[in-house]
Amino acid sequence: MRSTKLPRRTVLRGLLGGAVVALPLPRLAAMLDGNGTAYANGEPLKPRFITWFFGNGIDPAQWVPAAVGAGDGWAISPSLTPLAEFKPWLSVLSGYEVKVPHLYAHKSAPAAVLTGAQAVDGGDVQLPSLDQKIAPLINADTAFPGGVHVGISNVTGAGALDFNISFGGPNAPNPPEYSPVALFNTLLGLSGSLEPDPSLFRRKKLLDIVAADAKELQSRLGSEDRIRIERHLDGVDQLQTQIDATIASVDCGTPVDPDAAYPDRGPDGAITIARCSAFADLLAFALSCELTRVATHVFSCAACHAPYPEAGLGNVTFHEDFGHRLSPQGLDYATAGFHTGVAYAMSGLAELLRRLRDTPDGAGNLLDNTVIYTTSCVAQPWDHRMDDFPLLVIGKGGGLLRGDLHHRAQGENTSKVPFTLLKLFGGPEPSFGKDEGLADQTIPELLA
């Protein structure tokens, strides 16, 4: 085993068309202290943070686990079945209630659980969202200090909060990116390090460009780091191969139609698990390489009117036919379809969790070192209820979170959840939110 120590900003470099290409690397043991819990220079590892949002709420009867407790004391509920393999990292928080007045359907509640305050009449939010309060604490030194923001569905939410869940403040949204191809090109074109013309990138494999630098670096590393770099480079190569066909190339004539190249993924803006998978790969890459430590992922926006055809629910609006149980096929059909749709959304979340779990990071994996805050725009949608609100906290936060927990706190303020996470990341504020949404107490049961 070699004892080479590497700066945490080490990248592999090469030349393409006169431009310097820089390929970022994941956390390697050679960048860390002997325990894998800090960088070699003593700087502590920073956990990552993701907000994962889905529209149109849940049915508490199917969502809330039957038993309260930790470990073997509780079991996964029907709606959360797609997350069963991630139970060791999963905390279900039930019984919490949005305390701001229900002034705007599908708008008051998401504003509260994202920012801790009431929505604005004719506008969006009053305060920054949780991700934007955490970003300055852990993300200022990355390529994307405000985070990376992606979305699956681009169908309107009937004017609720439009398509956004990340806000720097009032009228300052961070809109999601709906194109995996666009995000892929952005990640590989950091700070002008890659020629922006994608045709140059396609003419030569990225791994060929940095091969010499990679070989020299591997010669100085221990066996575990060499294996980790090989896996990382294999992942980059696979990702390039998957998305390459959609990139316009000067020497290929007509650009390739992404719909024709990847019919199972669907067009940008369509709700499919394959599109969730594409963004899961990209987010795991960005987080692993610390190109960002903050991200948001919108499966469907607040009050989203998109259909879920891949879930077998037809080409009708999920919001109306199933969320509000207005299907012409009757109440029983609408109720069963709603349960199917919620589980389907959780299958999309599972794609991201799987990539994080399977990506080595520090002494564990990315899921060990990440916090995923999962919520929606309403609790029970057919009557716009805001009690027993859907709230999940997933990941171990670098060892700071407990996981494998169902904690019920009947009637407690939903803002206690984001306030707890803000304090976990070192937020100095004594509270989160304002007015009825203000919380100044954390949830100790969540913490390890």
Legacy VTK file of the C-alpha trace (Angstrom):
# vtk DataFile Version 3.0
C-alpha trace
ASCII
DATASET POLYDATA
POINTS 448 float
0.000 0.000 0.000
1.402 3.394 -0.980
1.098 6.389 1.327
0.645 9.090 -1.341
-1.533 11.948 -0.095
-3.635 13.857 -2.623
-5.326 17.251 -2.478
-9.097 16.823 -2.475
-9.341 18.929 -5.661
-7.193 16.498 -7.687
-8.436 16.054 -11.267
-7.261 14.123 -14.308
-6.180 16.365 -17.174
-5.703 16.065 -20.909
-5.949 18.093 -24.116
-8.739 18.090 -26.692
-8.719 20.426 -29.695
-6.362 22.773 -27.870
-8.619 22.928 -24.806
-7.697 21.547 -21.389
-10.082 18.828 -20.223
-10.389 18.275 -16.473
-12.123 15.162 -15.157
-13.001 15.441 -11.444
-12.467 12.463 -9.161
-14.499 11.037 -6.280
-13.249 11.060 -2.721
-10.254 8.715 -2.529
-8.598 7.273 0.538
-5.430 9.153 -0.418
-7.383 12.404 0.043
-8.547 11.414 3.534
-7.188 10.876 7.018
-6.592 7.357 8.316
-10.213 6.983 9.465
-11.917 8.070 6.230
-13.792 10.772 8.146
-11.773 13.861 7.187
-9.442 15.084 4.481
-5.724 14.520 4.913
-5.247 18.183 5.877
-7.692 17.756 8.761
-10.653 19.439 7.062
-13.827 17.488 7.951
-15.785 15.803 5.174
-18.930 17.701 4.322
-22.153 15.726 3.894
-24.379 16.381 0.881
-27.975 17.553 0.830
-30.833 16.852 -1.599
-34.454 17.952 -1.558
-36.595 15.385 -3.429
-40.140 16.558 -4.139
-43.243 14.911 -5.589
-46.609 16.551 -6.178
-50.170 15.651 -5.170
-49.575 14.143 -1.757
-50.307 10.752 -0.223
-52.978 8.662 1.487
-51.929 8.436 5.150
-53.664 5.048 5.431
-51.190 3.644 2.890
-48.182 5.876 3.634
-47.836 5.833 7.429
-46.217 2.645 8.829
-48.403 0.699 11.233
-45.869 0.604 14.075
-43.675 3.299 15.593
-40.092 2.554 16.497
-36.607 1.829 15.208
-35.005 -1.151 13.525
-37.181 -4.244 13.751
-39.796 -2.261 15.659
-41.414 -0.944 12.480
-42.100 -2.151 8.941
-42.349 -0.457 5.546
-45.858 0.705 4.584
-47.498 -0.131 1.226
-46.752 3.252 -0.359
-43.102 3.034 0.709
-42.536 -0.534 -0.508
-40.217 0.623 -3.345
-37.898 2.002 -0.636
-37.710 -1.254 1.358
-34.090 -2.005 0.443
-33.096 1.402 1.845
-34.807 0.945 5.223
-31.493 1.207 7.165
-31.170 4.782 5.863
-34.879 5.731 5.982
-36.653 7.805 8.623
-40.425 8.258 8.269
-41.807 11.255 10.141
-45.577 11.099 10.551
-48.217 13.108 12.366
-46.602 16.452 11.524
-48.890 19.290 10.461
-48.407 22.411 8.333
-49.219 25.284 10.660
-49.527 28.167 8.201
-53.145 28.886 7.199
-54.450 26.991 4.190
-54.912 30.057 1.987
-53.782 28.598 -1.342
-54.376 25.022 -2.454
-51.140 23.133 -3.226
-49.204 26.351 -2.514
-49.426 27.219 1.178
-48.246 23.766 2.238
-45.211 23.376 -0.065
-44.111 26.926 0.730
-44.272 25.983 4.414
-42.357 22.705 4.218
-39.709 24.203 1.900
-39.280 27.654 3.497
-41.184 27.605 6.795
-43.501 30.450 5.792
-46.774 31.179 4.026
-46.829 31.550 0.229
-47.289 34.960 -1.357
-50.536 35.946 -3.041
-49.704 36.428 -6.708
-46.074 35.422 -6.126
-44.143 32.488 -4.735
-42.374 32.505 -1.347
-41.311 34.906 1.388
-38.104 33.177 2.501
-35.267 31.096 1.025
-35.877 27.354 0.768
-33.972 24.922 2.959
-31.495 23.937 0.237
-30.535 27.580 -0.258
-29.958 28.052 3.464
-27.739 24.971 3.545
-25.822 25.807 0.334
-23.711 28.660 1.815
-22.726 26.369 4.691
-21.306 23.488 2.628
-21.312 24.384 -1.061
-19.629 27.746 -1.595
-16.359 26.192 -2.806
-17.931 23.987 -5.498
-18.538 24.538 -9.201
-22.268 25.022 -8.502
-22.476 27.043 -5.267
-26.244 27.361 -5.575
-26.651 23.624 -6.213
-27.771 21.497 -9.125
-31.521 21.461 -9.779
-33.266 18.866 -11.943
-36.838 17.907 -12.795
-38.691 14.984 -14.332
-42.127 16.422 -15.200
-42.433 19.849 -16.827
-46.244 19.907 -16.765
-47.838 22.862 -14.984
-48.918 22.810 -11.392
-51.961 25.054 -11.999
-50.067 28.106 -10.789
-49.193 26.675 -7.346
-45.429 27.339 -7.084
-45.006 26.799 -10.811
-42.234 24.240 -11.385
-39.896 25.311 -8.602
-38.923 24.003 -5.179
-35.640 25.910 -4.724
-35.790 29.633 -3.936
-33.062 32.086 -3.023
-35.842 34.282 -1.665
-39.000 35.981 -3.014
-39.188 35.824 -6.822
-35.760 34.179 -6.996
-36.422 30.567 -8.023
-33.813 28.096 -9.208
-35.676 26.375 -12.065
-35.018 22.675 -12.622
-33.154 21.323 -15.654
-35.269 18.757 -17.522
-32.643 17.516 -19.999
-30.144 14.852 -18.852
-28.096 15.606 -21.962
-27.827 19.289 -21.060
-26.782 18.492 -17.499
-24.261 15.920 -18.724
-22.619 18.509 -20.989
-22.618 21.041 -18.153
-20.916 18.659 -15.723
-18.193 17.901 -18.240
-17.734 21.521 -19.265
-16.854 22.898 -15.849
-15.423 26.385 -15.736
-14.580 26.258 -19.423
-12.306 23.238 -18.897
-13.984 21.386 -21.768
-14.481 22.899 -25.217
-18.209 23.778 -25.272
-18.663 22.370 -28.782
-20.011 18.844 -28.085
-18.841 17.620 -31.485
-15.236 17.745 -30.252
-16.181 15.720 -27.207
-17.853 13.075 -29.339
-14.893 12.688 -31.666
-12.749 11.355 -28.868
-13.668 9.506 -25.713
-13.155 11.521 -22.542
-11.268 8.610 -20.979
-8.820 8.566 -23.880
-8.120 12.254 -23.309
-7.157 11.823 -19.636
-5.670 8.299 -19.956
-2.048 9.324 -19.439
-2.817 11.369 -16.342
-5.001 8.569 -14.955
-2.243 5.983 -15.436
0.324 8.166 -13.686
-2.013 8.850 -10.761
-2.928 5.186 -10.304
0.754 4.283 -10.075
0.965 6.391 -6.901
-2.131 5.031 -5.145
-2.972 2.079 -2.962
-5.000 -0.849 -4.234
-8.372 0.336 -2.867
-7.995 3.764 -4.466
-6.926 2.211 -7.761
-10.084 0.081 -7.766
-12.211 3.109 -6.866
-10.775 5.155 -9.735
-11.324 2.264 -12.142
-14.979 2.043 -11.079
-15.359 5.801 -11.384
-13.878 5.839 -14.888
-16.026 2.875 -15.899
-19.089 4.808 -14.766
-18.046 7.874 -16.747
-17.474 5.731 -19.836
-20.863 4.023 -19.496
-22.621 7.361 -18.974
-20.932 8.837 -22.040
-21.940 5.834 -24.139
-25.572 6.068 -22.997
-25.980 9.770 -23.713
-23.572 10.147 -26.653
-26.218 9.259 -29.230
-28.271 12.345 -28.345
-25.429 14.844 -28.773
-25.276 16.842 -31.993
-22.096 16.191 -33.948
-20.808 18.263 -36.848
-19.459 15.236 -38.662
-22.739 13.276 -38.289
-24.981 15.761 -40.103
-28.446 15.842 -38.571
-28.511 15.760 -34.755
-29.800 12.550 -33.244
-33.357 12.792 -31.908
-33.264 11.800 -28.210
-36.780 10.389 -28.474
-35.689 8.009 -31.243
-32.414 7.066 -29.565
-33.954 6.367 -26.141
-37.639 5.576 -26.581
-37.812 4.031 -23.112
-36.663 7.293 -21.525
-39.242 9.462 -23.223
-38.943 13.148 -24.080
-37.599 15.722 -21.678
-40.444 16.528 -19.298
-42.105 13.097 -19.465
-42.465 11.099 -16.257
-40.564 7.835 -16.695
-38.350 5.797 -14.401
-35.673 5.758 -17.118
-35.460 9.560 -16.909
-35.168 9.273 -13.128
-32.308 6.829 -13.705
-30.514 9.210 -16.075
-30.620 12.043 -13.545
-29.688 9.665 -10.724
-26.457 8.809 -12.555
-25.657 12.473 -13.110
-26.436 13.604 -9.572
-24.406 10.769 -8.074
-21.495 11.774 -10.305
-21.762 15.454 -9.354
-22.047 14.704 -5.640
-19.307 12.087 -5.641
-16.863 14.464 -7.320
-18.022 17.335 -5.105
-18.897 19.429 -8.120
-21.817 20.256 -5.853
-22.915 19.155 -2.396
-26.469 20.478 -2.769
-29.170 19.432 -5.234
-32.930 19.443 -5.695
-34.947 16.891 -7.640
-38.563 17.512 -8.700
-40.359 14.312 -9.678
-43.554 16.307 -10.230
-44.249 19.873 -9.165
-46.928 21.035 -6.743
-50.412 20.172 -8.102
-48.777 18.684 -11.215
-51.343 17.796 -13.897
-49.081 15.334 -15.757
-50.186 11.751 -16.498
-48.473 8.579 -15.221
-48.902 6.300 -18.252
-45.876 4.146 -17.381
-47.612 3.269 -14.100
-50.620 1.969 -16.048
-52.783 4.981 -15.189
-53.455 6.158 -18.738
-52.947 9.519 -20.359
-55.089 11.481 -17.907
-54.126 14.052 -15.305
-52.995 12.316 -12.126
-53.955 15.402 -10.117
-57.619 15.343 -11.143
-58.496 11.724 -11.898
-56.587 10.196 -8.995
-55.491 12.946 -6.591
-59.005 14.340 -6.417
-60.564 10.953 -7.249
-62.592 12.369 -10.158
-61.966 9.521 -12.586
-65.082 8.661 -14.646
-64.273 5.030 -13.842
-65.410 5.553 -10.273
-64.159 6.136 -6.748
-62.657 2.683 -6.160
-60.673 2.848 -9.387
-59.463 6.372 -8.593
-58.396 5.423 -5.065
-56.501 2.342 -6.204
-54.875 4.344 -8.989
-53.765 6.998 -6.532
-52.052 4.383 -4.377
-50.331 3.029 -7.495
-49.166 6.524 -8.445
-47.633 7.305 -5.052
-45.707 4.021 -5.051
-44.605 4.773 -8.613
-43.190 8.120 -7.494
-41.274 6.329 -4.739
-39.837 4.022 -7.412
-38.371 7.135 -9.002
-36.830 8.110 -5.668
-35.433 4.595 -5.292
-33.403 5.074 -8.486
-31.530 7.962 -6.883
-31.050 6.164 -3.569
-29.669 3.122 -5.371
-27.022 5.195 -7.180
-26.026 6.912 -3.945
-25.794 3.642 -2.038
-23.727 2.019 -4.771
-21.253 4.910 -5.048
-18.282 4.606 -2.643
-17.551 7.730 -0.624
-15.121 8.171 2.237
-15.338 5.187 4.578
-18.790 4.228 3.240
-21.014 5.305 0.357
-22.786 8.426 -0.819
-26.032 7.469 0.900
-24.103 7.259 4.166
-22.840 10.789 3.600
-25.991 12.441 2.225
-29.262 13.790 3.626
-32.330 13.534 1.375
-35.335 15.569 2.498
-38.450 14.214 0.781
-41.845 15.920 0.850
-44.864 16.980 -1.217
-47.384 19.803 -1.756
-50.255 18.406 0.294
-51.009 15.537 2.631
-54.262 13.849 1.613
-55.038 15.533 -1.724
-58.746 15.010 -2.297
-59.628 17.379 0.537
-56.321 19.350 0.592
-55.478 18.261 4.135
-52.244 19.512 5.670
-52.017 17.196 8.687
-50.101 13.901 8.698
-47.933 15.492 6.059
-45.564 13.298 4.003
-42.025 13.789 5.341
-39.046 11.478 4.840
-35.431 11.979 5.841
-33.100 9.524 4.112
-29.362 8.943 4.473
-26.977 9.013 7.410
-25.615 12.553 6.942
-22.024 11.490 7.506
-22.990 9.599 10.670
-25.156 12.367 12.142
-28.532 10.792 11.351
-29.989 7.672 12.898
-31.994 6.083 10.061
-34.278 3.012 10.176
-36.923 4.896 12.124
-40.631 5.674 12.174
-41.135 8.650 14.463
-44.669 9.961 15.000
-45.347 13.388 16.509
-49.056 14.115 16.266
-49.785 17.753 15.478
-46.172 18.949 15.597
-45.029 21.705 13.219
-43.587 20.417 9.925
-40.956 23.186 10.149
-39.222 21.227 12.909
-37.948 18.828 10.244
-36.114 21.372 8.044
-34.927 23.202 11.157
-33.365 19.974 12.438
-31.599 19.438 9.117
-30.414 23.040 8.981
-28.845 22.689 12.433
-27.301 19.365 11.401
-25.426 21.233 8.652
-24.251 23.891 11.100
-26.846 26.586 10.467
-26.407 29.374 13.035
-30.018 30.565 12.979
-32.031 30.015 16.174
-35.184 29.161 14.184
-36.575 28.274 10.764
-39.539 29.998 9.123
-41.762 32.791 10.392
-45.153 33.450 11.937
-47.235 30.256 12.238
-44.552 28.286 10.388
-41.704 29.189 12.724
-39.914 26.357 14.509
-37.143 26.746 17.081
-36.885 23.162 18.301
-35.168 20.215 16.646
-36.152 16.536 16.573
-33.595 14.677 18.691
-35.035 11.288 17.702
-33.638 11.814 14.190
-30.075 12.237 15.336
-27.527 9.489 15.848
LINES 1 449
448 0 1 2 3 4 5 6 7 8 9 10 11 12 13 14 15 16 17 18 19 20 21 22 23 24 25 26 27 28 29 30 31 32 33 34 35 36 37 38 39 40 41 42 43 44 45 46 47 48 49 50 51 52 53 54 55 56 57 58 59 60 61 62 63 64 65 66 67 68 69 70 71 72 73 74 75 76 77 78 79 80 81 82 83 84 85 86 87 88 89 90 91 92 93 94 95 96 97 98 99 100 101 102 103 104 105 106 107 108 109 110 111 112 113 114 115 116 117 118 119 120 121 122 123 124 125 126 127 128 129 130 131 132 133 134 135 136 137 138 139 140 141 142 143 144 145 146 147 148 149 150 151 152 153 154 155 156 157 158 159 160 161 162 163 164 165 166 167 168 169 170 171 172 173 174 175 176 177 178 179 180 181 182 183 184 185 186 187 188 189 190 191 192 193 194 195 196 197 198 199 200 201 202 203 204 205 206 207 208 209 210 211 212 213 214 215 216 217 218 219 220 221 222 223 224 225 226 227 228 229 230 231 232 233 234 235 236 237 238 239 240 241 242 243 244 245 246 247 248 249 250 251 252 253 254 255 256 257 258 259 260 261 262 263 264 265 266 267 268 269 270 271 272 273 274 275 276 277 278 279 280 281 282 283 284 285 286 287 288 289 290 291 292 293 294 295 296 297 298 299 300 301 302 303 304 305 306 307 308 309 310 311 312 313 314 315 316 317 318 319 320 321 322 323 324 325 326 327 328 329 330 331 332 333 334 335 336 337 338 339 340 341 342 343 344 345 346 347 348 349 350 351 352 353 354 355 356 357 358 359 360 361 362 363 364 365 366 367 368 369 370 371 372 373 374 375 376 377 378 379 380 381 382 383 384 385 386 387 388 389 390 391 392 393 394 395 396 397 398 399 400 401 402 403 404 405 406 407 408 409 410 411 412 413 414 415 416 417 418 419 420 421 422 423 424 425 426 427 428 429 430 431 432 433 434 435 436 437 438 439 440 441 442 443 444 445 446 447
